[in-house]
Amino acid sequence: MNKIGVLVVDDSGVMRALLSSIINAAGDMHVVAMAATAAEARETVKSSNPDVMTLDVEMPGMDGLDFLDRLMRLRPMPVVMISGLTARGSDTALKALELGALEVVAKPRSDSQRGIYDAATEICDKIRAAYHARSRVGAGRNSLSNGANKNSMASDGPVLGARVQQENFIMIGASTGGTEAIKDVLVPLPAEMPPILMVQHMPEMFTGSFAKRLDSLARVHVKEAEDGERIRPGVAYLAPGHSHLSIRKTAAGYVCALADTPPVNRHRPAVDVLFNSAASVLGERALSILLTGMGKDGAQGMLAMRRAGSWTVAQDEESSVVWGMPREAIQIGAACEVASVRDIPGLLLARLRAGRH
C-alpha cells in the first residue's frame, strides 16, 4: 500500500518536528518534506509532489491564507489547516475553508502527553479525510462569505405555517466538507423554520466562530447550543466542539442537552448521538439530513430515525467532498431520499409544506 505523502508547513521548528513525528508514526502516511515559509513551501510542492499539505494558519511574511489562495488557483491540492489556540487563528482557519482547505485542526500541545496523543489521532484522521477528498479539490471554491446575507435573499414559495414550525424538528450532520454543505442547506431557507439541531465534526475552538459566520448569512438565527436551553422555531443550534448534542423533553418543552461523555464513532460531538435522541424523543416529528463526511457517523442514527417514522435524506456522491457518511446511510437503508446538496433545501421545504413525512 502506498503511503500518503505529507508536506508539513510551519514556521516553528518545534512544531514541524512534532507534526512530523505524529505523521511518521502512523502506518499509512509519511512526511515527504517540510517548509518554514510560504515561499519555501511553494518550491517544495514542486519538488516533492505531496498528496496532502498541512499548513500553519499564522506565519510571518505571506500568511497561510494568502498562500492557500494562490495555491488553490495555481496548483490545487488537499490542505489541512493547523491553527493555534487564538481567536484570530480560529477566524482565519474558517476563512481557509472558504478558500478550499478541506479540514482544520488545532495545533497539538507539546506540554501534555495526553494532549499529544489526542491531537495525533485527530491530525491523522484529518489527513486521511483530505487525501480521500483529493478528487474534489479545485472542483469549486467555497463561498461562505461570497456576498449573500440574510437581508438580501428572497424566500421561495409560501412561508411555513406556525403549526409546521412548532411540530417539526430538523437534524443535520456533517464532517469533511460540511462547513460549505451546511451553508448550502441553511442559506436558502426562510426565517420561519422549525428548530434545527446540527453536528459538524470540528474542534471546539472553531464552532463558535462557525456559528457566528452562518448566522451572518442565513435568515434563521444560528448559535452554538447551550445545555438546558429551550429549543425554539427559527433557530439553528450547532453542537459545540467539546460536547455531544441531543434533544430532551422536559415539562417546559424541548431543550438542548450537552454531554462531554466519551466519543462515539471516534467523534465528540457525534451525529449518531443527535440522531438517536431524535428517534427516541421525536419519532416522526423529526427530519434528518446527512451531509458529506468520511466514516460512518450518523448512519445508524439515521436508520433509527427512519424506523421511528422520520423523513431522511442523504447527500449524493457527486456533490459530496467525501462520500462516506451519506454512502453508509444509503447502504443500510437509512435514507428515504438521496439528493444533491443544492436540492436538499427545496426537498426539505416541500416535505414540511406537505404536512406529513
JOUR-V545408 format. One record per backbone hydrogen bond with DSSP energy under -1.0 kcal/mol. CO is the residue of the C=O (numbers start at 0). NH is the residue of the N-H. E is the energy in kcal/mol with one decimal. If there is no record, write none. Layout:
((CO;NH;E) (CO;NH;E))
//
This chain:
((3;29;-2.5) (4;50;-2.1) (4;51;-2.0) (5;31;-2.4) (5;32;-1.1) (6;53;-2.7) (7;34;-2.4) (8;55;-1.6) (11;15;-2.4) (12;16;-2.2) (13;17;-2.2) (14;18;-2.9) (15;19;-2.2) (16;20;-2.1) (17;21;-2.0) (18;22;-2.6) (19;23;-2.8) (20;24;-1.2) (22;25;-1.0) (27;3;-2.7) (29;5;-2.5) (32;7;-2.0) (34;9;-2.3) (36;40;-2.4) (37;41;-2.4) (38;42;-1.4) (39;43;-2.2) (40;44;-2.4) (41;45;-1.0) (42;46;-1.6) (43;47;-2.9) (44;48;-1.7) (51;6;-2.4) (52;79;-2.9) (53;8;-2.4) (54;81;-2.9) (56;63;-1.5) (62;66;-2.2) (63;67;-2.4) (64;68;-2.7) (65;69;-2.0) (66;70;-2.8) (67;71;-2.7) (69;73;-2.3) (70;74;-3.3) (77;52;-2.3) (78;101;-2.2) (78;102;-1.2) (79;54;-2.4) (80;104;-2.2) (81;56;-1.8) (82;106;-2.9) (83;85;-2.0) (85;89;-2.2) (86;90;-2.2) (87;91;-2.5) (88;92;-2.2) (89;93;-1.8) (90;94;-1.8) (91;95;-1.9) (92;96;-1.3) (93;97;-1.2) (94;98;-1.5) (95;100;-2.5) (102;80;-2.7) (104;82;-2.7) (111;115;-2.4) (112;116;-2.1) (113;117;-2.7) (114;118;-2.4) (115;119;-2.6) (116;120;-1.9) (117;121;-1.9) (118;122;-3.2) (119;123;-2.3) (120;124;-2.0) (121;125;-2.6) (122;126;-2.3) (123;127;-2.2) (124;128;-2.4) (125;129;-2.6) (126;130;-2.4) (127;131;-2.4) (128;132;-1.1) (130;133;-1.4) (132;135;-2.1) (135;138;-2.0) (142;145;-1.4) (144;146;-2.1) (148;151;-1.7) (160;164;-2.0) (161;165;-2.0) (162;166;-2.0) (168;286;-2.3) (169;196;-2.9) (170;288;-2.5) (171;198;-2.3) (172;290;-3.1) (173;200;-1.8) (174;177;-3.1) (176;180;-1.7) (177;181;-3.2) (178;182;-1.2) (179;183;-2.3) (180;184;-1.5) (181;185;-2.7) (182;186;-2.5) (185;188;-1.6) (190;192;-2.0) (192;233;-2.6) (194;169;-2.6) (195;236;-3.4) (196;171;-2.4) (197;238;-2.7) (198;173;-1.9) (202;205;-2.0) (205;209;-2.4) (206;210;-2.5) (207;211;-2.0) (208;212;-2.2) (209;213;-2.4) (210;214;-2.3) (211;215;-1.4) (213;216;-1.2) (213;217;-2.8) (220;235;-3.4) (222;237;-2.9) (225;228;-1.7) (228;255;-2.3) (231;234;-1.0) (233;220;-2.4) (234;195;-2.3) (235;222;-2.4) (236;197;-3.1) (237;224;-2.9) (239;242;-1.6) (243;258;-1.5) (245;256;-2.6) (247;254;-3.0) (249;252;-1.1) (252;249;-2.7) (253;230;-2.9) (254;247;-2.5) (255;227;-3.2) (256;245;-2.2) (258;243;-3.0) (263;266;-1.8) (266;263;-2.8) (269;273;-1.2) (270;274;-2.9) (271;275;-2.7) (272;276;-1.7) (273;277;-2.0) (274;278;-2.4) (275;279;-2.0) (276;280;-2.8) (277;281;-2.5) (277;282;-1.5) (281;284;-1.6) (282;285;-1.6) (284;168;-1.9) (286;170;-3.1) (287;312;-2.0) (288;172;-2.3) (289;314;-2.4) (291;174;-2.8) (292;323;-1.4) (292;324;-2.9) (295;298;-1.9) (297;301;-2.3) (298;302;-2.1) (299;303;-2.2) (300;304;-1.9) (301;305;-2.6) (302;306;-2.4) (303;307;-1.2) (304;309;-2.7) (305;308;-1.6) (310;287;-2.2) (311;336;-1.6) (312;289;-2.2) (313;338;-2.2) (321;292;-2.7) (321;323;-1.6) (323;327;-2.4) (324;328;-1.9) (325;329;-2.4) (326;330;-2.6) (327;331;-1.5) (328;333;-2.9) (329;332;-1.4) (336;313;-2.3) (338;315;-2.0) (339;342;-1.3) (339;343;-1.1) (342;346;-2.1) (343;347;-2.8) (344;348;-2.4) (345;349;-2.3) (346;350;-2.3) (347;351;-2.3) (348;352;-2.6) (349;353;-1.6))
//
